[in-house]
Amino acid sequence: MNGRDYDVVVVGASLAGCTAATLYGRAGLRVALIEAHSDPAAYKHACTHMIQSSANGVLDRLGVAAEIEAAGGARMAVQYWTELGPIRDTAWLNGGRPAGRNLCVRRSLLDPLLRTRAAETPGVDLMLGERVAGIATDFGRACGVVTATGRRIDAQLVVGADGRGSAVASSARMPRKISPNARVGYFAYYSDLPTPGGEGWVWLRGADFKRDRVAALEESFGGLPGAPEPASGVRVSDVIGRVDIENIARPPALAGLALVGDAALASDPTVGVGCGWALQSAEWLVEETAAPLLERGDLDAALKSYRKRHGKELGPHQALIERGAKGHLPSGVERMLMSAATKDPDIARRFHDYSTRNAPPRRALGPGTMLRAAWVDATRRRAA
C-alpha cells in the first residue's frame, strides 16, 4: 500500500464519520475509524433528533432506514406555526414529495446502529477509546494522524468528522468563520405526550431560559395553538441545552484532508439540519474521492470538487440560517412569503421543500415564487 497503513483515516464515529467509513469500505478501501469514546453505545445528547428528508437517500444507501423505523423511528411531516398562521405541508398527504418524509429518531438508537454498520463493513477497522492528538504531515500535506498514545496511523486521506469543536481542524490550523447566534437550544424528552394529528410541529416563538429551564420550557407551550400540554405527559429527562452554539464554517477540504458534518459546517440547531447534512456531506465526499483513492489518481482534484459541491449545496442555505440566527426580524418580502404560504398550498409546498433542504433557496425565494406570493397575499385574506 505504498507504505500507507490505510487508504482513509476517519476521526469521529458519529453520523458523518460512520457514513463515510461505511461507504469507503464498500468501495473497497481500507479505513481506520477512530473514536475517542470507548463505549460502542455512546451517542450525542444535544440534538433535534430529526433527519431532514433530503438525506433519506443516504439512509437508503446505508440500508438502515427500515431498521430505524422498526425500532421506533417515526416518519412525519413538520408543520410550522407563525404569527401569520400555520404553514401546513400537504405534499406528503397527496402522495408525498419524491424524497419522502422526515425521520425522527433518538440518537441513542441511531449512533450505535450506524457505528455497528460501519464496524461490520469489510475493510473498516473501528478503533474505540483512541483520541487523536495531532495531524501527521508531509511537506504541508496531511498524511495521517497521531493518537494520544503516540501511535501514528498513516493514510492517503484524513477525514475530520469530530464535530463543531473539531480537533482535526484545530490541529491542521484550518481557518474558520464564526457567525454569532442570538438563540439558545434547550429540549427534554417526554413520554405519552400527544401530538396534533401525529405530525411534528414547529412554533416560531421565543422563551426566556435564563431562569428555571424546566419552567421556561413548559411555560413556552402556553398559548400556542394546537400545542401539547406538558402536564399530560411525563418528562423522562433533564432539560438539556447549551448557549455556545455559534454558526461555524471551515473549508471542507485542504491537501490530504477533508471535513464532514459539523466539523465543516455547524449551523444553528433550531433549524434541524445537522443530522441530514452530516449524512449528505459524508456521501458527497466518498462519491468525489473513492475512485482517485482506489486508483491512486488525482486526489487533490477530487477534494477540490468536494469542496465546490459542499459550498454549492449548503452555502446558500447557511447564509440564510446565519441571518436568521442573528435575531433579525423577517423582512417584508419574507413576511409576504410566509403569509402567502398560510393561504396557498403551492407556496406552502415550496416553503417546505426549502425548509427540508430538498430545494435551494433560489427556488423558494425566486421570482416565480415571489410573484405568486404577492398575488396570493393581495387577493386572499384568510389562511387556508
N, C-alpha and C positions, 0 to 999 in steps of 0.2 A: 504493500500500500504506500509505496514511496516514502517510507519512514513515518507515516501517519498512524496513530492509534485508531482513529475513527475518521469517517468522512465528515460527520457533523457532531458537534457537542452542543446540546441544548441545556441551558441553565434555567431551571424552574419547571416543575412538573405539575402545573395547574392547567387551565383550559388551553391556552395558546401553546405552551410547551408540549403537552401531551398530544395535541393535534398535530403539531409539526413533526414530532418524533414518530408517531404512528404512520403518517403519510410518507415520510422519508424512508422508514423501514419497509413499507410496502413497495416503494420504488426500487428496492434492492440495495439501499445504502446502510452502512453501519453507523449506528447512532449511540452516543453516550447521553443519557437523560439524567441530569444531576438535580437533586432536590435537597434543600437544607433540612427539611423536616424528616425525622426518622420514622414517623408513623405513616404507613401507607394509606391510612384513612383520613389524613389531615385535609382540611378544607378551609376555604376563605369564608369568614363570617360576615363581613360587611359587604353586602351585595344586594342588588334589586331582585336577584333570582329570576330574572326574565330574559329569555333569549329571543331577540327580535327575529321575526320570520325571514328576514333577509339572510339569516345564517342557517336556515333549515337544510339547504343543500349540503352544507358541510356535515351536519349531523347524519344525514342520509349516507353520505360518503363514508363516514366513520362506522356506520352500521349500528348506531346506539339509540336512534330515535324511538323505535318500538320498545326497546328495553327500558328506556326512561319512562315512557308512558305506562308500561306495565307495572312499574314500581311506584306510580303515583304522580308522575309529572302531568300537568294539566295543559291542554291546548285551549287557548282563549284569545278572543279579540279584546283590545283595550279601548274603552270609551273615555272621551275627555269631557270634563265639565269645565266650562268657563263662565265668567260673569255674563257673557252674551248668550249663554245657553249651552246645551250638550252637543258635542260633535260625535255622532254615532258612526261606527264602522259597520256598514251594511254589506260590504263586499263578501264577507265570509258567510253571511246568511243567504246570499244569492249565488252559491256555487264557490265562493271564495276566490281570492287572488291566487295566481299561479304559485306563489311562494307558500301559501297556506297561512295558518295562524301562529301566533307567538307560542312559545313553550315555556311554561313556568315550572321550575324545579328547584328544590333545595340543594345548595352546594354540598351538603353532607352526603348527598346521593351522587351528584354529578362529578365532583372532583375525583373520588375514589374509582368511579366507573371508568372515566377516561384514563386514569393512571393505570388501572388494570389492563385496559385495552392496549395501551402503549407497551406495557411490560410484556404482554403476551405476543407482541408483534415480532416476528423473526428479524434479527439484526439490531434490535433495540436493547441496550443494557441500562436498566433503571438503577441508579445509584442513590439510595436514600441516606440521609444523615451526612451528606457531603456539602460543605459550604465553600463557595468559590471565593478565593481571596484576591485574585487578580487575573488579568489577561496576559497570556504569553504572546509576544510579538516578534516579528522577523522583518526588520527594516520598515517599521511603521505599520505592518500588516498583521492583523490578528491571526494567530496560528494555533490557538488552543487556550486552555485555562490552567490556573494553578489553584489547587484546593488549600483549605486552611491547614491541612496536614502536610503540605509540601508536595503533594502528588501533582505531577504535570500530565495533562491529558491533551494530546495534540489532535488537530483536525483541520480539514480544509476550510471549514466554516464554523464560526462561533455564533450561536443564536441566543440572544438575551430574551428570555420570557419570564423575567423575575419582577414584574410589576412596576408601579409608578416610581418606587424608590430604587430602581434597577442598579444593583451592584456592578453588573456588567457594563452598563453605560457609564457609571462613575469611574470604573477602572480604566475604561477607554477614553476618559475625558471628553465624552461626547457633549456637544453644546445642547442646551435645552431652552425652550421658550416657556415661560410661566405666565399664565393669564389668571388674574385673581378671580375668585369665586365668592360672590356675596351670599351664597346659600350654604346650608349645612345639611347633612343627611342623617336621619335617625329612623329606626324602624324596630318592630318587635314581631314575634310570632304569636299568632292566636289560633286556637282550635275551636271548632264548632261555631265559627263566625259566618253567618250567611252573607252571600254577595248577591247583588241585584241581578237576576237573570242568569246567574252562573258566569258572568263576564268579569273582566278586570276593569277597574275604574281608576282614572287619574283626575284628581281635583286640583286645579291650578290655584293654590291659595297658600299663604304662609302661616307660620306659627312661631311662638317665642320659646326656644329651648334653652334659654339662659337660666331658667329656674328648674323646677322639678320636671325631669324628662318624661316620666310616666304621665303626669297630669297634663303636660303640654301636648303629648301625643294623643291622648284620649280626648281631651277637650277640643283638639283641632278638627274632630269629626262633627262637632256640634254645628247644626245649621246647614250642613252640606246636603243637597238633595240626593236622596237615594243612598246615603252613606250607611254602612252598618253601625249598630250601636255596640261599642266595645264591651259593654257590660253583658251583652247577650252571648258572648263567647268567653273563653278562658285564655288569658295571656300565659304563654308557656316559656317565655324567655325574658331576659332583661331587655331594656330599651338600649339598642346598640347603635352607635354612630360616631361621627367624627366631624371636626370643623376644618381640618387642614386638607381640603380637597380641591386645591388649585387645579386648573387645566394645565397639563404638561405635555409638550410636544418635543420630540427629539428626531433627528434624522433617522429614517427607518433602516438605512444601510450605509456602511463605510467599507473600506478594504478588508475583506475577510470576515466581516461582522454584520449581523442583521438583528433588528429588534422586532418583536411581535407583541401584540396585545398592549397592555398598559405601559410596558416598557417603552414602546414607540409613541403611544398617544393615550394619555389618561384624561378622560373627559368628566365633566360634571356628572356624578352618578344619578342625579334625579332624572336624566333623560334615558337611562337604561340601555346604553349602547355597549357597555364594557364587555359583556359575555359574547355578544354577537360579533363584535369587532375583533375580539381575541381569536375566535374560531376562524373568521374570514381572513384576517391578516396572515395567520399561520398557513392557511391553504394557499393564498397568493404566493407566499414565499416559496413553498415547496414547488408550486407549478412553474415558477420562474427559474428555480435553481437546481432542481433534481437532475435534469439531463446534463447540464455542464459539470455537476459533481460526479456523476457516473462516468462521463466520457472524458474527464479532465479537460473540459472546454474552457471557454471564457467566462469564468465566474464573476469577474468584475462587471462585465456587460449585463449579466443576469441580475446582479444585485442592483445595478442602475435601473433596470426595467422594473424590478420590485419596488424600488423607491418611488419611481414615477407613478406606478399603478396605485400604490398606497396613497400618495398625495392626491391623485385624480379622484379616487373613490371616496376618500374620507375627508380631504381638506375642506371642500365646500360645506359639508355638514358641521365640521368642527368650528368653522368660522362663525356660523350662526349660534352654535352651542356656547361659544365663548362670549358672544354678545349678550345672550340671554342670561348667562351666569353672572354678569356684572350688575344685574338688577335693573337693567333698563326696562322701562315700561314699553309695551308693544307700540310700534309706530302706527300711524294712521292707516297705512297700507296693510299692516299685519292684522289690525283690528277689523278692517274691512273683509279680509280673507276669512278670519275666524267667524265673523258674523254671517258671511255667506255660507260657510261650512255648516252652520247650525240649521240652515234653511234648505240647502240643496244637496242631495245625495251624491251628485257627481263631484262637487267641490269637496265634500266630506271624504270621498274616496281618495281624491288626490292628496288631501291633507294627511290621511292615514298611510297612504303609500309612502309619503315622505317621512312621517314620524316613525314608521317601522323600517326605514332606511332601504326600502325597495325601490325608491325613486330618488334621483338627485334633487337638490333644492331648486335647480333651474326649472324643473318640470312643475313643482308645486307653486313656485313663485314666478313662473314665466308669463309672457304677455297674454297668451291664450287664457290661462287660468285667471289672471287678474282682470281681464276684460269681462269674463263671465261672472267673476265675483262681484265686480262693480254693478253689472246688470242685475244680478240676483239681489244684492243688497239694496238696490234702488227700487226694485219692483215687488219684493216680498217683505212683508213687515214682521212675520212671525216665524219662529223656528219650526222646522219640520217635526 
